[in-house]
Every structure is written in C-alpha cells, then in structure tokens.
Amino acid sequence: MARRARVKGQEMVRCRAYGHPWVDYGWLAMIVGGLRLWSQDFECSRCKATRHDRRARATFKLLRRWYDLPAGYPGRMSRAEALRALIDEGSPISEQQEAVIGA
C-alpha cells in the first residue's frame, strides 16, 4: 500500500513540474443566474486533478476557473522544486527545464 501512495505522489510531482495532461470532457450549455454559459470540465490523466471552466456563451470569454486537487497534491511546491525532486530521483529533464531550476 505504501508503494502505491509513493507512486501517486511522484505522479503529482510530475504534474507540478511539467503541467497536467488534461483530458477534455466536452462542453455543456447552461444558464446560471440568468447568464448563458458554456461549462467545460477536464481531468488530469496522471494525477486525477479536475479543472472547471465557465465561459460566456456569446464570446467564450473565460469568466471563472477553479481546480479540485487530489489529497496530497504538492500545491505549495514551486515548479523548480518539483523539477529538482525529479532530478534527484533520476528522471530526465529537458534543457528548458534545466533553465527553470538554474541547473
């Protein structure tokens, strides 16, 4: 059981370092408080975080975005710290990522 938790934690650090690979669940038209909106939801295929976007129906302007992060997600860890943690575990990184952490 501890191994599974560790692997899940490593996946969350990868998301923090590289960004989330979002899966788009499509659009839903809705009316909230008289406003006509588009709702779009995404899920990260790696850590299972979810992202929720609400857009104006006529212009597609983003009105609101929020995230639901899984328990244990390293939200206070900076991208550079996450990249350093991945380097320490032996994960390869790109030159661009090296520039972020100042390696």
Secondary structure, DSSP 8 states (H G I E B T S, - for coil): -HHHHHHHHHHHHHHHHH---EEEEEEEEEEETTEEEEEEEEEETTT--EEEEEEETTT--EEEEEEE--TT--TTS-HHHHHHHHHHTT----HHHHHHHT-
